[in-house]
Amino acid sequence: MRMRKKTAFRAIFTIALGVGLVGCNNSKNYKNSSRATGWSINSKDGGFQYDTDYKEQEPAPGLVFIEGGTFTMGQVQDDVMHDWNNTPTQQHIQSFYMDETEVTNRMYLEYLDWLKRVFPPSEQNYRNIYYGALPDTLVWRNRLGYNETMVNNYLRHPAYGEYPVVGVSWVQAAEFSKWRTDRVNEKQLVDAGYISEETLYKTDAGATFSTETYINAPSRVYGGNTEMTQSGKTSQKLAQNNTTTQTDPQGNTVTTSSGKKQYVQRKDGILYPEYRLPTEAEWEYAALGLVGIRDYNIYRGRKKYPWDGRYTRSGDLRKQGDQLANFKQGAGDYGGIAGWSDDGADITAPVMSYEANDFGLYDMAGNVAEWVADVYRPIVDDEFNDFNYYRGNVYTENAINEDGTVQVVGVDNIKYDTLSTGRVVARNLPGEILQKPITEDETYMRTNFSKSDNRNFRDGDKSSSRYYQPFQDTDNSKRMYNSPDFDRLAIGDTTQAKPKYDDKERTTLISDDVRVYKGGSWKDRAYWLDPAQRRFLPQDMATDYIGFRNAMSKVGAKSMDNVKRARSN
């Protein structure tokens, strides 16, 4: 009897303690006060300002949500090419966003139109900004084929407006991504009332918007023309009375009204992360679309295409026999017999011509192959990292003036680069913050990285070569990746470069400037439709079958389900 009383008492005490703990955890609502100090947050009298009503990142224009997870990256089917460059590895990908279609001709023409208006090619100083961004329309030519219709019309004629852009190098795709980031964030600030809408259309070379410049030195954006940033439409966030001043992160004075700041920071949750090329792992994960399946064998790497099944034709009774992608079906057969068994295209097809995969992505197999961010190496080094795998990190930092302010690129110090093809392209446009490689001062005592350029980290370039001598300079011709070298122009040189071919003995085309492209195209056989397949091309070359699409990292929770669970608790 006494033992039963003790047991009952312990149960009651445990329940009471549990209730007490729960009560303690939920006794204080810290939404508008600090969990660290108890001070008020977002008080009208001043103090710490923070967006406590942030609702999680919304998809930016053109993007769809890709919930992250684990998958088997690499070749899991027959390797008929015997490349041995995509051995299966288990990888985990964080959630991100991705373009639902390839970047189209119309999207790219908007970019070219903006460059032409802001940096008129008629002016010598800006000529290579516009011409360096132009796609190579001559990629359509063939010695024994008549393709002049595509040469003259494919990029600009409205009939091809919704077709994927081609003739774009990896370098050009990366520059488009930077431009798209700034234009989208500029629109975000206009919609939020921080910038005048007229700035979207009335700008010049010395007054362009850069996201990073706005974040680091908002008073330097638009070439320092602060009136343009403060002539915005009146809104609750931008009161127009009791003007005061405050300093931005660079020590510059910024005019404010009613004590409210007239610029935003990352912590305000208004600006999007950057548009960028997807990593190879992200692209392959998104192409497979494993979110829609529950079969264990497929999850472990047995799914062959972005769609379910092992065939390129639909098994749906309503669409039975229809091709599921745009690809080359055989020698001299780019679409099938006219009127029957046709895939609807001979060259590329308009985006969204075929069904999307389970993530809502179109043409992840067929139509055009696509550039991804990674530098190519035959081996994916999963032993060192199996989380968000990516080869190509080059870490930089903002260049700082002697007075502590950031160095903003002006119209007189645009940074140009010479490609191996001889084309001159702009790498830094006016209004952007000048970047420089990190030094040993930043990497001292770090264990996660030790240098700025990590593209050839653990790739066998030196230490796995039998000619490697750690304390002596070795003959470049005997190194494992001794690809051709090309001369580059000095920074600021706007003359057209003459290609200078490397006549030294070389044994490989692989270098730090060679990038991966994924997926089959209208010009490829069905073998290349497998998302695991990977090929490479120098980053400054272009073809008539490679396009690209953008991705964007997701900040915050892995999925909206996690957000809902957290708020319910």
N, C-alpha and C positions, 0 to 999 in steps of 0.2 A: 504494500500500500504506500509506504514511504517512497519507494523507488518510482512509482507511478506519479506521485506528486512532484518529485524532482524533475522527471522527464517533462511533465506538463509545464512546470515553471520555466525550464530551459526553452521550450518551444515558444511560450508566450514572450519570454525575454528576447529571443532571436527575432521574432516577428516585429516586436516593438523597436528593436535596434534597427532592423531593416527599414521600417517605416521612418524612423528618425533620420537615417542616412539619406533616404530618398527625399525626405523633407528638406534636409540641409542642402542637397544638390539643387533642388528646385526652388529654394526659398528666396533666391535673389535673381531678378531679371537684369542681366547685364547688357541689354541691348543699347541703352542710352547712358550707361555709366561704365567706367573702367573696371575690368576684373582685376587689374593690377593695382590700382590706387584708390578706386572708388570715386574718383572725380567724374564730373559730368562730361559726356561726349556730345559734340555738336551744340554746345551751349551758345546762346545768342550773345553772351558776354565775352565770348572768345574761347580759348583753349583748343584742345585737340579736335580736329574736324575729320570725320570718317564716315564713309557710306555704309550705314548699318542696314540698309534696305536692299542691298545688292541681290539680284534674283538669279544669279548664274549667267554665264556667257551665252549670248544668243548667236545663232549662225550668222556670220557675215555674208554679204552679197555673193550668191553663187555657190555657197558651201552647204554640205549636209553633214550631219553628225555621224562619226564613226566611233562606236564604243570600243574601247581597248580590251585586250585579253591576250591569252597565250595561243600560239599556233606553231605548226611545224613549217619552218621556212626552208625552202630548197626543194630539190628534185626528189620526188617520191615515186615517179613513174619511170618508164624505160628511158635510159640515157642513150638514145640512138646516135647522138653526135659525139659521144665520148669526150665531152668537154671536161668533166669532173670539176666544174667550177661552182657547183651549187649543191654541195653535200648537205643533207637534211640536218637542221639544228632546231632546237626548241627555243623560241623567242617570246618575249612579252612586250606588247605595245601599249603605250598609254593612249587614252582617248584623244581624238583629234577631229578636225573638220577637213573636208576635202571637196574640191569642185565636183559637182555632179556630172559635168561634162568636160571634155577637153576645152581648152581656151580656143575660141572660134576666131575666124577672120575678122568679124565685126568687132569683137573685143580688142583684138590687136590693133585694128585700124583706129580705134578710139585713142589708144596709146600713141600711135604715130601722129594723129591729128594734134594731140596735146603738145607733143615735142615740137611739131612744126610751128605751132602758134607761139610757144614760149621761147623756143630757140630757133629762130628762122635760119634755115640752111643757106640762105642768101648771104648771111654774114659769116665771114671766114672763121671767126673764133668759135662758131657753133656748128659749122658744117658737119663735122663728124659725129655730133650727138644724134642728129636725125638719120644720116646715112648709115651710121653704125648700128642703128636699131632696125633697119629695113630687112625683112626676110629675103633670102636668096631665091628669087623666082626662077632662076635658071636651073634649079635642081630637077625640074620636070623634063629637061632635055635628054634625049637619048640619041646615040649615033645612028641607030637604025629604026627610029620611031618618030612619028609626027605627034608632038605634044605641045605645039606652040599655042594652042587654045588655052591650056593651063598656065603657060608662061605669062601670057598677056592678061588673063582674066581671073585666075583662081583666087588671088589675094583680094582684088578690089571690086570685082563685079558683084552686085547684090545677089545674083543667083547663087553665089558661093558664100554668102554672109554667115550662114549657120554651119558651115563646114569647119573642121578643125584646121587651125593654122599650121602650116608646115614650112620648111625652109628656114627654121629658126634654130640657131645653135643653143647649146646649154647656157652660154654666157648671156645671150639675148634673153632667154627665158628667165634667168635670174634677175636681170635688170628690170624686166617687165614686172616681176613680183615685187620689187622694191617700189616701183612707181605705183602699183595697185595699192600697196599698203598705205602710202601717203594720201592717195586720193580718197580712199574709203574713210580713213581717220579724219581727214579734212571735212568730209561730209558729216561725220559724226559730230564734230564740233559745231558745224553750222546748225544741225538739227537741235543741238542742245543749247543754242543761243550764245555760244562763246565766240563765234566768228561770223562775220557778215557773209551772206550768201553770194554777194557780188565777187568775193575773192575767189570763188570757184572758177569764174570765167574771165575776170579781169586781173591778169597777172603778167609778169615779164620775167626775164632771165634772172634778174637780181632780186626778185621777190617771190620765190617759190616756197611751198610749204614742205617741211620735213617733220615726220613724227618724232624722231629722236631729238631734233633741235627744239621742237616745241616742249618736249618733256624736260630737257636739260637746261635750256635757256630760252624760255618763251618770248622774252623781249627781243631776241635775235631772229625770230621767225619772220618770214616775209621781208627779209633783208633789213630787219630792224624798223620797219615801218609800223610802229605800234598803233597808229591811228587806224590802220586797216584791221587789226585784230580787235580794236575796241569800238568800232563803229557798227557793232552787231545789233540785231534786232532786240528790242527790249523784251525781257522775259523775267520770270521770278528769280532766275539764277543770275540775272544781269541787271540789277537795279541801277538807276542813272542819277542818284543824288548822293550828297555827302561824300564826295570823292576824296579818297585817301591814297596812300602808297604803301607798298610792301616790296620785299625783295624776293627774287626767285632763287632757285638752288645755286645759280652762278653769281649771286650778288648783284644782279641787275635790278634796277627799280622798275616796278610795274604798277601802273595806275589801277586803282580799284574803286568801287562805289559801295557806299554803305558798309564798309568794312568787309565786303565779300570779295574774294579773289575772282579775277576775270580770266583765269587760266586753270586748267585741270592737270592732275597728275595721275600716275598709274593707279594710285589708291582710290581714285574716284570711280574706277570701273567703266569709264566711258570709251576709252581708246581700246581698239582691238590689238591683239598680238600681230606679228608680221605675217603677211602672205609669203609663202616660200614654196620651193619644190618639195614634194614629199620625199622622205627617205626611202631607200629600197625596201626596207622591212615594212614600213607603213604602206607603201604601194601594194606590195604582195599580199599583206594582210587584208587590205581593203578590197582587193580584186577577188580574193577567195570568198569573201562574204559569208563567213562561217556562222554569223549570228542567226541565220535562219534554219540551221540544222540541229538535230539532236542525235544523229547517228554517231556512235562512238568511233567507228572505223574512219569515217570521214573527218571527224574532229582530229584524229591522230594523224592526218595528213593524206588521206586517200581521195580527196576531192580534186578532180582534174582541171575543171574549168570554173569560171565565175558563176556559171549556172549549175543546177543539179544534173546529174547524169554524166555519162561518159561519151556522149556524141555531140556533134555540132548542129544537129537538126532537132527541132522541137518534137517532143512526144505527146504534147497536148492534142487531144482529139480535134479541137477547134483550129489548131495551127499546125497539125501534124505534117512534118516534112519541111517546114520553113527553117531557113538557116538562122541561127542565133547570133551570128556575128558576120562582119564584113572581112573576108580573107581570100587568099588565092586558093582555089580548089584543086588546081592541077596545072600542068603545063599548058599555057595559052588559055586558061580558064580562070577569069577574075570575077565571075559572078554567076555563071551558069547559062543555060540555054534561055534565050529571050522568051518571056511569057510563061516559062515553066521552070520550077526549081531554081529560080533566080534569087540571089540575095539582095537585089535592089540597088547594087552599086558596082561600078567597075574600078574607079579610083576610090577616093574617100566618099563617105556618105554624110548627110547632115547629122548633127548630134541628135541623140534620142531616137534614132531610126530603129533601134533594137531595144528589147526589154532591159530594164535595169536589173542589177543583182540585188541580193537581199539587203544591202546597205543603201540602196537607192542610187547607185552609181552606174552611169551609162558607158558602154564601149570600153570596159576594162579588158576586153579581148577583142582584137580586130580594129578596123578603121585606121588608127595610127598607133604606132608604138609611142612610148612616152619617156621623156627625160625624167630621171630621178636625181636626188641631190648627191648620191654617193660617188666617191672616187672608186674606180674599179680595181679590184684585186681578185685573183682566182679563188682565194680562200676567205670565207666569212669567219672571223676569229671569235667564235662563241665562247671559247675558254676564258677569254679576258672579260667579255661583257655579253650578257644575254637579255639586257633590258634596254629598249629603245636603241637597238644597234644602229650605228651610223659611222661610216668612215668618210672623213672630210672636214673635221673640225679645224678651223684656223681662228684662234682666239685673238681678238684685238681690243683696243681700248681707245677712248676719246683722246685726241691730241689736245693738250692744254697749253694755253699761252702763259707767259711769265706772270701775268697778273691773276692767274687761276681760272680764267674763263676758257671755254671751249673754243677750238679753232673751227670756224664755219667756212666752208668752201665758198669763195666768191667767183665772180664772172671771169676773173683774171687768173685763177689758179685751179681750173678744172683738171681733174686727173684723167688722162687717157691711157689706154693700153693697146699695144699692137698684138694682134692675133697671128698665129702661124700662117694664116691665109693671106696676110698683108693688110687686112681690114683694121682700121683704127676705130676703137669704141671708147665711149666715156664710161668711167667706173665711178666717178664722184661728180654729181651735179651741184650747181650753186644752191646754197641753202642747207646742204647736208653737213654733218659734223665730220671732219677729217678723222680717219681712223689710222692707228699705228699698231704694229705688233707689240704684244706684251713683252716685257723684259724679265731678266732674272730676279729683279726686285719684287715682281708680282708672284713669281713661282717659288721663291725661297721658302724652304721647309714645307712645301706642299707635297702631298702623297698622291693626289688624284691626277695631276698633270704637271709637266716640267718645262714645256716650251710652247711657243705660239702656234707653230704649224705642226699638226698631228696627222696629216694625211698619210704619211708612210709609217705610222706607228705599228710595230710588230708585223710588218708585211714581208719580211725576208729580204728587204732591199739591201741591207748590209750584212747583218750578223749571220744570216743563213746562207750567204754566198761563200763558196770555198776560197775566194780570193780576199775575203775580208781580213784586214789588218787594223786593229783598233787604234794604233798609235802612229800610223803612217797613211799618207794619201795613196789611194789605190788608183789604178788605171780605170777610168770610167767605162771603157769598152768592155771590161770584164765584170762589171757589176750586173746583178740580176736584172734590174729594170733600168737599162741604159738607153731609153728612147731618144729620138732626135731632139736637139735643142734649136731654138730659134731666137734671133735677136729681137729686142724690143726697143721702141722709141723712148726717149726721155719723157718724164712727166711734163705735160703741158704742150708737147709737140703735136701740132695738128696736121702735119703733112701726111700724105698717103705713103704708107710704107711699101717697100719692095720686098717680096718674100725672099728670104735667103735660106736655101736648102742646106741641110746638114749633110756633108759628104763623108762623115766619119763612119766607120763600121759599126752598125747597130744590130742588136739581136732581138729587140722587142719593141712593140708599139705602146706598151704600158708605161704610164708615167703618172705623176700627181695631177696632170691636167687631162686625164682620160676619165670619162664619166659613164655610169651605167645607164642603159635604157631598157625598159621592160615592156612586155606585152607584144602580141603579134600585130601586124598591120594589114592593110589591103594588099600589100605586096608579098606577104608571107604565107607559107603553108600552115596547116592546122597545128603542126607541132609547136609553133611559137605562141599559140594561144594560151598555153599553160602558164599561169602567173609565175611559176617558179623559174622559168627560163630567164636568162640574163645575158645581155650582150654589152659591148662597149664601143665608144667612139670618142675621138678627141673633142673636148668641150667647145672648140671654136669651129667645128664643122657642122653642116646641116644637110638634110636629105629631104626627099619628097614623101617620106613615110614616117618621120618622127615628129611628133608634136609634144604637148605637155599640158598638165593641169596643176593647179596650186593646192596647197594644204595650209592649215593653220593649227597651231597647238591649242588644246583646250586647257584653260586654267580652272582650278577648283576641283570639284568632285568628279569622279570617274563617270558617273551618269546621273541623270536627274532623279533616279530612284534613290540614290544615296542622299541627295539633298532633301527629298521628301521624308526619308526615314529620320534624318538628323533634326529636321524641324518638328516632326511629330514627337520627338523625345524631349 
